[in-house]
C-alpha cells in the first residue's frame, strides 16, 4: 500500500510541477543580462542563435565593455594631452608618418563605404590600440609627468591588446585573463586618473 501511495504522491507532484511550469512565463534570454541594450537587441535575431553560444558571448560582453571603454579612455587622454601641449595640428606634428599614414589610409577606405557608420571623425580612432603606446613614446616629454614609464605604458597596452584581440575576434577569456585586465585598468586609472 505504501508503494501505491508513494507512486500517487510522486505522480501528483509531477503534475503540479508541470502545471506550475506551464503557467510560468518563459524568461527572455536577453533579460538575464543587465548590460544588454534592449533597444539594440530587438533589432538582432539573438533568439535564433544557439543558447549556449549566446550565454558565452554575454559573459564576454562585460569584458568587451571594460576594454572598449578603457581603450577610448586612453585615446582621449592621448589626444587631450597633445592638443593641450601642441595645439590643433598635433596629429601632423606629433604622430609618426607610419602611424599617421596607416590611420589615414583606413579612414579613406571607410569613407568609400558610405552606407556604413565610420569609426569617427578623429584620425586617432583609426590607429591600432598598440599605436597609442608608440605615440606616447614619441612624445614622452609631454606624458612623463602623468605616466610611470614608457615601458609601463607599453606593458599595460600590450597586455590589454592581447585580450582585446581575443574578444574582438569572438574568443573567450579565462578568469585569470579577466583579472589581469582588471588589474591593468585599475593601475592605469590610479596613475592617470579617470
NORPE-V610683 format. One record per backbone hydrogen bond with DSSP energy under -0.5 kcal/mol. NH is the residue of the N-H (numbers start at 1). CO is the residue of the C=O. E is the energy in kcal/mol with one decimal. If there is no record, write none. Layout:
nh=NH co=CO e=E
nh=NH co=CO e=E
This chain:
nh=5 co=1 e=-2.1
nh=6 co=2 e=-2.4
nh=7 co=3 e=-2.3
nh=8 co=4 e=-2.5
nh=9 co=5 e=-2.5
nh=10 co=6 e=-2.5
nh=11 co=7 e=-2.6
nh=12 co=8 e=-2.6
nh=13 co=9 e=-2.4
nh=14 co=10 e=-2.1
nh=15 co=11 e=-2.3
nh=16 co=12 e=-2.4
nh=17 co=13 e=-2.5
nh=18 co=14 e=-2.6
nh=19 co=15 e=-2.5
nh=20 co=16 e=-2.5
nh=21 co=17 e=-2.6
nh=22 co=18 e=-2.5
nh=23 co=19 e=-1.7
nh=24 co=20 e=-0.7
nh=24 co=21 e=-0.7
nh=25 co=23 e=-0.5
nh=28 co=26 e=-0.5
nh=31 co=28 e=-1.0
nh=32 co=29 e=-0.8
nh=33 co=30 e=-1.3
nh=36 co=33 e=-1.0
nh=37 co=35 e=-0.5
nh=38 co=36 e=-0.9
nh=41 co=37 e=-2.8
nh=42 co=38 e=-2.0
nh=43 co=40 e=-1.5
nh=44 co=41 e=-1.7
nh=46 co=44 e=-1.3
nh=48 co=45 e=-1.8
nh=49 co=46 e=-1.7
nh=54 co=50 e=-1.9
nh=55 co=51 e=-2.6
nh=56 co=52 e=-2.2
nh=57 co=53 e=-2.2
nh=58 co=54 e=-2.6
nh=59 co=55 e=-1.7
nh=60 co=56 e=-1.6
nh=61 co=57 e=-1.6
nh=62 co=58 e=-0.9
nh=62 co=59 e=-0.6
nh=63 co=59 e=-0.6
nh=64 co=60 e=-2.6
nh=65 co=61 e=-2.3
nh=66 co=62 e=-1.8
nh=67 co=63 e=-2.7
nh=68 co=64 e=-2.9
nh=69 co=65 e=-2.4
nh=70 co=66 e=-2.2
nh=71 co=67 e=-3.0
nh=72 co=68 e=-2.3
nh=73 co=69 e=-1.7
nh=74 co=70 e=-2.5
nh=75 co=71 e=-2.4
nh=76 co=72 e=-2.5
nh=77 co=73 e=-2.4
nh=78 co=74 e=-2.8
nh=79 co=75 e=-2.6
nh=80 co=76 e=-2.6
nh=81 co=77 e=-2.4
nh=82 co=78 e=-2.3
nh=83 co=79 e=-2.4
nh=84 co=80 e=-2.6
nh=85 co=81 e=-2.4
nh=86 co=82 e=-2.8
nh=87 co=82 e=-1.2
nh=87 co=83 e=-0.5
nh=90 co=87 e=-1.7
nh=92 co=89 e=-0.6
nh=93 co=89 e=-2.0
nh=94 co=90 e=-2.8
nh=95 co=91 e=-0.8
nh=100 co=96 e=-2.8
nh=101 co=97 e=-3.0
nh=102 co=98 e=-2.1
nh=103 co=99 e=-2.4
nh=104 co=100 e=-2.7
nh=105 co=101 e=-2.2
nh=106 co=102 e=-2.0
nh=107 co=103 e=-2.4
nh=108 co=104 e=-2.4
nh=109 co=105 e=-2.3
nh=110 co=106 e=-2.4
nh=111 co=107 e=-1.9
nh=112 co=108 e=-0.9
nh=112 co=109 e=-0.6
nh=113 co=109 e=-0.6
nh=113 co=110 e=-1.1
nh=114 co=112 e=-1.2
nh=116 co=113 e=-1.4
nh=125 co=122 e=-2.0
nh=126 co=123 e=-1.8
nh=127 co=124 e=-1.3
nh=131 co=128 e=-0.7
nh=132 co=128 e=-0.7
nh=132 co=129 e=-1.4
nh=133 co=129 e=-0.6
nh=133 co=130 e=-0.6
nh=134 co=130 e=-1.3
nh=135 co=131 e=-2.7
nh=136 co=132 e=-2.3
nh=137 co=133 e=-2.5
nh=138 co=134 e=-2.5
nh=139 co=135 e=-1.0
nh=139 co=136 e=-0.7
nh=140 co=137 e=-1.3
nh=142 co=139 e=-2.3
nh=143 co=139 e=-0.5
nh=143 co=140 e=-1.6
nh=144 co=140 e=-2.3
nh=146 co=143 e=-2.4
nh=147 co=143 e=-1.8
nh=153 co=149 e=-2.1
nh=154 co=150 e=-2.6
nh=155 co=151 e=-2.6
nh=156 co=152 e=-2.6
nh=157 co=153 e=-2.5
nh=158 co=154 e=-2.7
nh=159 co=155 e=-2.5
nh=160 co=156 e=-2.3
nh=161 co=157 e=-2.9
nh=162 co=158 e=-1.9
nh=163 co=159 e=-1.4
nh=164 co=160 e=-3.0
nh=165 co=161 e=-2.5
nh=166 co=162 e=-1.3
nh=167 co=163 e=-2.3
nh=168 co=164 e=-3.2
nh=169 co=165 e=-0.9
nh=170 co=167 e=-1.6
nh=171 co=166 e=-2.9
nh=178 co=174 e=-2.2
nh=179 co=175 e=-2.7
nh=180 co=176 e=-1.9
nh=181 co=177 e=-2.1
nh=182 co=178 e=-2.3
nh=183 co=179 e=-2.4
nh=184 co=180 e=-2.4
nh=185 co=181 e=-2.6
nh=186 co=182 e=-2.5
nh=187 co=183 e=-2.7
nh=188 co=184 e=-2.2
nh=189 co=185 e=-2.6
nh=190 co=186 e=-2.6
nh=191 co=187 e=-1.9
nh=192 co=188 e=-3.4
nh=193 co=188 e=-0.6
nh=193 co=189 e=-2.0
